[in-house]
């Protein structure tokens, strides 16, 4: 039904004089998002209609109707303000008809499916699926799997979130000398790709655990009001995950015996992290105006000490993420690169550049993320790595591998799997630490890696953190600045180049990457394949090898 609603909305947007085009979409563009395409608006608005009604039923415990749109939770002020302004009588009759079908569908749900499982605390402390995440993940998979993949809408495994949050807490205490850790007085934390709020929930969970361990659970209310509702920030571009994050955190805090007071709200804002333009001026809608102004202030003025999250991975960056501001920042990662094809336009790299930019202007800080791992070994990422090394004195990379499509193997030759339900890329946990010390004896790049099944990797991360790893310090080669163990021996490539230089009849050189597609054929013939456990060469690794050989042939 939401798909049908989206299609009718797209049809209505063709009419430039329609109420939907001028008043509703125009309001969004004038306050929150500049240059919002009709397609993006249709996707967002159709989901807003469906999920606002679902959330209302979950929150109020009663059936929904058109009046429900005017009674949304006060703790999501722009959501409440936006929906209360819509005059449904001005919408196309087909749109109104489908909305009524959605209302009937939501009212027909079996209440026990949700109400018996509404405690986020219970979901958070077990391996059972969170009902809200379940509803949205499976909805989006059916609604628009392509957009889901393009924008990286995937639930981050709680094991990875807890590993990162615990590590951040320990770094704050051990390396930045903030004794209270994650809720310390000077700690301002930003989740720059908040999604459905999993990292923010992880930070709240950690703050609560610290409070209990420190024997100050009795002042939990002060920690909520001073840290969680004031210094824990989030940015999210997609409106349904944004609303879902607000809803989940509200429910979790209620489980921890904190009830929102009048005017309480999270510092979670609907904004595009990669767009630093200020919103427009629309005095008739103060909450939407404030949403835009506050997000802009956090990006440019707030002294953020920690940036965390799981940024989207998309090597075909959409137009909405190709704003001039972030493209200009990205030029720093592209300096002095002579390759014809530079693979540095993936959205995840832009998010890292945003976080890097914030930390460049800070005396000290931490970035803790789970992210596409291509930047740790990519040839064209060398300048990016060098710039990160200039800003951060300690860098920790836990490579979780998992590029199934590349055929990654475990050391024992078995198949390696991703910790996410994806196959296209491998991932890593990256912790970048700027201590502010002039002579940090621990300055360096530290590396570890984990292979195996998805369950093995999740179990590996449980209860672990940065202090539990057996880190290997990497030696910087001053040229490629690898954030991983070097698999190829540059010495032999140089020797090969010098040898080939003696052969005067060579006109051209190319490198054919090794692959393991022959393994099944050998196995079918009962013949041992001697390179069975050798990982395939990536295209970038082949280009890197070719460049070294050519340089030594000249």
C-alpha positions in Angstrom: 0.0 0.0 0.0 2.9 2.4 0.7 4.3 1.6 -2.7 1.0 2.5 -4.3 0.9 5.7 -2.2 4.4 6.6 -3.4 3.3 6.1 -7.1 0.3 8.4 -6.7 2.5 11.0 -5.0 4.9 10.9 -7.9 2.0 11.4 -10.3 0.8 14.4 -8.3 4.2 16.0 -8.2 4.1 16.4 -12.0 1.6 19.1 -11.4 3.8 22.1 -10.4 0.7 24.0 -9.1 -0.5 21.2 -6.8 -0.8 21.6 -3.1 1.5 18.6 -2.6 4.3 20.2 -4.8 4.1 23.8 -3.6 3.1 23.6 0.1 4.2 20.2 1.4 7.4 19.6 -0.6 8.2 23.3 -0.7 8.1 23.4 3.1 10.7 20.6 3.3 13.0 22.3 0.8 12.7 25.7 2.5 13.6 24.4 5.9 15.4 21.0 6.1 16.6 19.9 2.7 17.6 22.1 -0.3 17.2 20.6 -3.8 15.1 17.7 -2.7 14.2 15.6 -5.8 10.6 14.6 -6.5 11.6 11.0 -6.3 13.2 11.4 -2.9 10.2 13.4 -1.6 7.7 10.8 -2.8 9.8 8.0 -1.1 10.0 10.0 2.2 6.4 11.3 2.3 4.8 7.9 1.6 6.9 6.3 4.4 6.1 9.2 6.7 2.4 8.6 6.3 2.6 4.8 6.9 5.1 4.8 9.8 3.7 7.9 11.6 0.4 6.0 11.9 2.2 2.8 13.0 4.3 4.7 15.6 1.2 6.5 16.8 -0.6 3.1 17.4 2.5 1.8 19.2 2.9 4.9 21.3 -0.8 5.6 22.2 -2.0 2.0 22.3 -5.1 2.8 20.3 -6.4 2.7 16.8 -5.5 5.4 14.3 -7.5 7.7 12.0 -6.8 11.0 10.1 -6.8 12.9 13.4 -3.8 10.9 14.6 -1.6 13.0 12.3 -2.2 16.0 14.5 -1.3 14.2 17.8 2.2 12.9 17.2 4.6 12.7 20.1 5.8 16.1 21.4 9.4 14.7 21.7 9.7 14.7 17.9 8.7 18.4 17.4 9.3 18.7 13.6 7.4 15.5 12.9 4.5 16.8 15.0 4.6 20.2 13.4 5.0 19.0 9.8 2.1 16.4 10.0 -0.2 18.9 11.8 0.1 21.4 8.9 -1.1 19.0 6.2 -4.7 19.6 5.0 -5.6 16.1 3.8 -8.7 17.5 2.0 -6.3 19.3 -0.4 -4.6 16.1 -1.5 -5.6 14.1 -4.6 -8.5 11.7 -4.0 -6.4 8.7 -5.0 -3.8 9.6 -2.3 -6.6 10.0 0.3 -8.0 6.7 -0.7 -4.7 4.8 -0.2 -4.1 6.6 3.1 -7.4 5.2 4.3 -6.4 1.7 3.2 -3.1 2.1 5.2 -5.2 3.2 8.3 -7.3 0.1 8.0 -4.3 -2.1 7.6 -2.5 -0.7 10.7 -5.7 -1.0 12.8 -6.0 -4.7 11.8 -2.6 -5.7 13.3 -2.6 -8.1 16.2 -1.7 -5.9 19.2 0.2 -8.7 20.9 2.8 -8.9 18.1 4.1 -5.6 19.3 2.8 -4.8 22.7 4.1 -8.0 24.3 7.6 -7.1 23.0 7.8 -3.3 23.4 10.5 -3.2 26.0 13.6 -2.1 24.2 15.7 -3.0 27.2 14.6 -6.6 26.8 15.4 -6.6 23.1 18.7 -4.9 23.7 19.8 -7.5 26.3 19.0 -10.6 24.3 19.6 -11.9 20.8 15.9 -11.5 19.9 15.1 -9.0 17.1 14.0 -5.5 18.1 10.4 -5.3 16.9 10.8 -1.8 15.5 14.0 -2.7 13.6 12.3 -5.8 12.3 9.3 -3.9 11.1 11.4 -1.2 9.3 14.2 -3.4 7.9 11.7 -5.9 6.3 9.5 -3.1 5.1 12.3 -1.3 3.3 13.5 -4.5 1.8 10.1 -4.9 0.1 9.4 -1.3 -0.4 12.7 -0.3 -2.2 15.6 -2.7 -1.8 17.7 -0.7 -4.4 17.5 2.5 -2.3 18.1 0.5 0.8 21.4 -0.7 -0.6 22.4 2.6 -2.2 22.0 4.5 1.1 23.4 1.8 3.3 20.3 1.2 5.4 21.5 -1.8 7.3 21.1 -2.5 11.0 24.5 -2.5 12.7 25.1 -5.6 14.7 24.9 -4.7 18.4 28.2 -6.6 19.1 30.1 -4.2 16.9 28.4 -1.2 18.4 29.2 -2.3 21.9 32.8 -3.0 20.9 33.2 0.6 19.5 31.3 2.3 22.4 33.3 0.4 25.1 36.6 1.3 23.2 35.6 5.0 23.0 34.8 5.0 26.8 38.2 3.4 27.6 40.1 5.8 25.3 38.4 8.8 26.9 39.5 7.6 30.4 43.0 6.2 29.5 44.2 8.4 26.7 42.3 11.7 27.1 42.2 11.7 30.9 38.5 12.1 31.3 37.7 10.0 34.4 34.0 9.8 33.9 34.4 8.5 30.4 31.5 8.7 28.0 29.4 11.1 30.1 32.3 13.2 31.3 31.5 16.9 31.5 33.5 17.9 28.4 32.3 15.0 26.3 30.1 15.9 23.3 29.4 12.9 21.1 28.0 12.9 17.5 26.6 9.9 15.6 27.1 11.3 12.1 24.9 8.6 10.4 22.4 7.8 13.2 20.1 5.6 11.2 17.7 3.9 13.7 19.7 5.1 16.7 21.7 2.0 17.5 24.9 3.8 18.3 23.1 6.4 20.4 21.4 3.7 22.3 24.8 2.0 22.8 26.2 5.2 24.3 23.2 5.5 26.6 23.6 1.9 27.7 27.3 2.4 28.4 26.6 5.6 30.4 24.0 3.7 32.5 26.5 0.8 33.2 29.2 3.3 34.2 26.8 5.0 36.5 25.9 1.7 38.2 29.6 0.7 38.5 30.5 4.1 40.0 27.7 3.8 42.6 25.8 6.9 41.3 22.8 5.2 39.7 20.8 7.5 42.0 21.8 10.5 39.9 20.9 8.8 36.7 18.2 11.5 36.0 21.0 14.1 36.1 23.1 12.1 33.6 20.1 11.9 31.3 19.3 15.6 31.4 22.9 16.8 31.3 24.5 14.3 28.9 22.0 12.3 27.0 19.5 15.1 26.2 22.2 17.8 25.8 25.6 16.5 24.6 24.7 13.3 22.7 24.0 14.4 19.1 22.8 12.6 16.0 22.4 13.4 12.3 20.1 11.3 10.0 19.0 12.0 6.5 16.1 9.5 6.1 13.0 10.6 8.0 11.7 7.1 9.0 14.9 6.0 10.6 15.1 9.4 12.2 11.6 9.0 13.8 12.3 5.4 14.7 15.5 6.4 16.5 13.6 9.0 18.5 10.9 6.4 19.3 13.4 3.7 20.3 15.4 5.9 22.6 12.3 7.3 24.3 11.1 3.7 25.0 14.6 2.7 26.3 14.8 5.6 28.7 11.3 4.8 29.9 12.6 1.3 30.6 15.4 2.9 32.6 12.9 4.9 34.7 13.3 8.2 33.0 10.1 9.9 31.7 10.5 12.8 29.3 9.5 16.1 30.8 7.8 18.9 28.9 10.0 20.2 26.1 12.5 17.3 26.5 13.9 16.0 23.2 17.0 14.3 21.9 19.7 16.3 20.1 19.0 14.1 17.0 18.4 16.1 13.9 17.0 15.5 10.4 19.8 16.7 8.2 22.3 15.7 5.5 25.7 15.4 7.2 27.4 16.1 3.9 25.6 19.4 3.2 26.8 22.3 5.2 24.4 24.9 3.8 22.1 26.8 6.2 18.4 26.2 6.1 15.9 28.8 4.9 13.8 31.2 7.0 10.2 30.0 7.5 8.8 31.8 10.5 5.5 30.0 10.3 7.2 26.7 11.2 9.5 27.4 14.1 10.3 23.8 15.0 11.4 22.9 11.4 13.4 26.1 11.4 15.1 25.3 14.7 15.9 21.7 13.4 17.8 23.2 10.5 19.5 25.9 12.6 20.6 23.5 15.4 22.1 21.0 12.9 24.0 23.8 11.2 25.4 25.0 14.6 26.5 21.5 15.6 28.3 21.0 12.3 30.1 24.3 12.5 30.4 25.5 16.1 29.8 22.7 18.6 33.0 21.3 20.2 32.5 17.6 19.3 34.9 15.3 21.1 33.7 12.0 19.7 32.2 11.1 16.3 30.9 7.5 15.9 28.6 5.5 13.6 28.2 3.3 10.6 28.3 5.6 7.5 26.6 4.4 4.2 28.8 2.7 1.6 27.9 3.6 -2.0 30.6 4.0 -4.6 28.0 5.6 -7.0 27.3 8.5 -4.7 23.9 10.0 -5.3 23.5 13.7 -6.3 22.2 14.6 -2.8 25.7 13.6 -1.4 27.7 15.5 -4.1 27.4 18.9 -2.6 30.1 21.4 -3.4 31.2 21.8 0.3 32.0 18.1 0.8 33.5 17.7 -2.7 35.9 20.6 -1.9 36.9 18.9 1.4 37.4 15.6 -0.4 40.1 17.3 -2.7 42.6 16.9 0.2 42.4 13.1 -0.2 43.0 13.4 -3.9 46.2 15.5 -3.9 49.2 14.3 -5.9 47.3 11.2 -7.3 48.2 10.5 -10.9 45.9 7.6 -11.5 43.2 8.0 -14.2 40.6 6.4 -12.0 40.5 7.5 -8.4 38.1 5.5 -6.2 37.5 8.2 -3.6 33.9 9.2 -4.2 32.2 6.6 -2.1 29.8 8.0 0.4 31.7 6.4 3.3 34.9 8.3 2.4 32.9 11.5 2.4 31.6 10.8 5.9 35.1 10.0 7.1 36.3 13.3 5.6 33.5 15.2 7.4 34.6 13.6 10.8 38.2 14.3 9.9 37.4 17.9 9.2 35.7 18.3 12.6 38.7 16.8 14.4 41.3 18.9 12.4 39.9 21.9 14.2 39.8 20.3 17.6 42.6 20.0 20.2 41.8 16.3 20.7 39.2 13.8 19.7 38.1 10.3 18.7 36.4 8.8 15.7 35.0 5.3 16.2 33.3 3.7 13.2 32.5 0.4 11.5 33.0 1.0 7.8 33.9 -0.3 4.3 37.5 -1.6 4.6 38.7 -0.6 1.1 40.5 2.5 2.4 43.0 0.5 4.5 44.6 -1.2 1.5 43.5 0.7 -1.6 46.3 2.2 -3.7 44.4 5.4 -4.5 43.6 5.9 -0.8 47.2 6.5 0.1 46.9 10.2 0.4 43.7 9.8 2.5 45.7 7.6 4.8 48.6 10.0 5.0 46.3 12.9 5.9 44.6 10.8 8.6 48.1 10.0 10.0 48.9 13.7 10.1 45.8 14.5 12.3 45.6 11.4 14.5 48.5 10.1 16.5 47.0 6.7 17.2 45.0 4.7 14.6 43.6 1.2 15.4 42.2 -1.0 12.6 40.3 -4.2 13.4 39.8 -5.7 9.9 36.7 -7.9 9.9 37.1 -8.8 6.2 33.9 -10.4 4.7 34.0 -9.5 1.0 32.2 -12.6 -0.1 32.0 -11.6 -3.7 35.8 -11.3 -3.8 36.0 -14.8 -2.4 37.9 -14.0 0.8 39.1 -17.0 2.6 40.0 -17.7 6.2 43.6 -18.8 6.9 42.5 -22.4 7.0 41.0 -22.1 3.5 37.3 -22.0 4.7 34.9 -19.3 3.4 35.0 -16.0 5.2 31.7 -14.1 5.8 30.6 -10.6 6.5 29.3 -9.5 10.0 26.6 -7.7 8.0 24.1 -9.4 5.7 26.1 -8.1 2.7 28.5 -9.6 0.2 29.8 -6.7 -1.8 32.4 -5.2 0.5 34.5 -6.1 3.5 34.3 -4.0 6.7 36.6 -3.0 9.5 36.3 -1.2 12.8 38.4 1.9 12.8 39.4 4.0 15.8 41.2 7.3 15.2 42.6 9.0 18.3 43.9 12.6 18.5 45.4 12.8 22.0 46.6 16.4 21.9 50.0 15.2 23.2 53.1 16.6 21.5 55.3 13.6 22.2 53.0 10.6 22.3 55.0 7.5 22.9 52.2 5.3 21.6 51.9 7.2 18.3 51.4 4.7 15.5 49.2 2.5 13.3 47.9 -0.6 15.0 46.3 -3.6 13.2 44.5 -6.8 13.9 42.1 -9.0 11.9 39.3 -11.5 12.3 38.2 -14.2 9.8 35.3 -16.6 10.0 31.5 -16.9 10.0 29.2 -14.1 10.9 28.4 -15.7 14.2 32.1 -16.3 15.0 32.8 -12.6 14.4 29.9 -11.4 16.5 30.9 -13.7 19.3 34.5 -12.5 19.0 33.4 -8.9 19.6 31.2 -9.6 22.6 32.6 -8.0 25.7 35.8 -7.0 23.9 37.3 -3.6 23.3 40.4 -1.9 22.2 42.3 -3.0 25.3 41.6 -6.7 24.7 43.2 -6.9 21.2 46.7 -8.2 20.4 47.6 -5.3 18.2 50.4 -5.4 15.7 52.1 -2.1 15.1 52.5 -1.3 11.4 55.6 0.3 10.0 54.9 3.2 7.7 56.7 2.8 4.4 56.5 6.6 3.8 54.9 6.0 0.4 51.7 3.9 0.5 50.9 4.4 4.2 49.1 1.0 4.5 46.6 0.5 7.3 46.9 -3.3 6.9 49.6 -5.9 6.7 51.4 -5.6 3.3 50.7 -8.8 1.3 53.0 -8.1 -1.5 56.8 -7.8 -1.1 57.8 -4.5 -2.8 61.5 -5.6 -2.8 60.8 -8.4 -5.3 58.7 -6.2 -7.5 61.5 -3.7 -7.7 64.0 -6.4 -8.6 61.7 -7.7 -11.3 61.4 -4.2 -12.8 65.2 -3.8 -12.8 65.6 -7.3 -14.5 63.0 -6.5 -17.2 64.8 -3.2 -17.8 67.7 -5.2 -19.2 65.4 -6.7 -21.9 65.3 -4.2 -24.8 62.5 -5.9 -26.7 59.7 -5.2 -24.2 57.1 -2.8 -25.6 54.4 -2.9 -22.9 53.7 -4.5 -19.5 50.4 -5.6 -18.0 49.6 -7.5 -14.8 47.0 -10.2 -14.7 45.5 -10.5 -11.2 45.5 -13.9 -9.7 42.1 -15.5 -9.2 40.9 -18.8 -7.8 38.2 -19.7 -10.3 40.2 -22.8 -11.2 39.8 -24.4 -7.8 36.5 -26.2 -8.6 37.9 -27.6 -11.8 40.9 -29.0 -10.0 38.7 -30.5 -7.2 36.5 -32.1 -9.8 39.5 -33.8 -11.3 40.8 -34.9 -7.9 43.9 -32.8 -8.3 45.4 -30.8 -5.4 45.4 -27.0 -6.2 48.7 -25.7 -4.7 47.5 -22.1 -4.4 44.1 -23.0 -2.8 44.7 -20.8 0.3 46.1 -17.8 -1.6 43.6 -14.9 -1.6 42.7 -13.4 -5.0 44.5 -10.2 -6.1 42.3 -7.1 -6.2 42.4 -4.8 -9.2 44.0 -2.1 -7.1 46.7 -4.4 -5.9 47.5 -5.3 -9.5 47.8 -1.7 -10.5 50.0 -1.0 -7.5 52.3 -3.9 -8.5 52.4 -2.8 -12.1 53.3 0.8 -11.1 56.3 -0.4 -9.0 57.6 -2.7 -11.8 57.3 0.1 -14.4 59.0 2.7 -12.1 62.0 0.3 -11.9 62.0 -0.4 -15.6 62.7 3.2 -16.5 
